[in-house]
C-alpha cells in the first residue's frame, strides 16, 4: 500500500482509498480529495511536514498524518 506521504516531490498519483474515520475523513473529502482524484506533489517542507499538493486545480497543504491516510497508486 502506497500513501500520499510516500510520493516524491514532482510526482503525481491517483487516489485509490481514504483511510481514517469520522470528522478527519470528512475534512479530507471536503478539501476535494476523493477516490479517483489526481493529485500532484508540488513541494515537501525541509523536515517533511507539511506536503503541498495540487488537487482539482488548487494548492493544498497537508500534514504528514493526513497524507498517510490517503492511499494512492
Beta strands, then each sheet from edge to edge (+ up, - down):
strand 1: 2-3
strand 2: 12-18
strand 3: 38-44
strand 4: 51-55
strand 5: 58-62
strand 6: 70-72
sheet 1: 1+ 6- 2+ 3- 4+ 5-
end
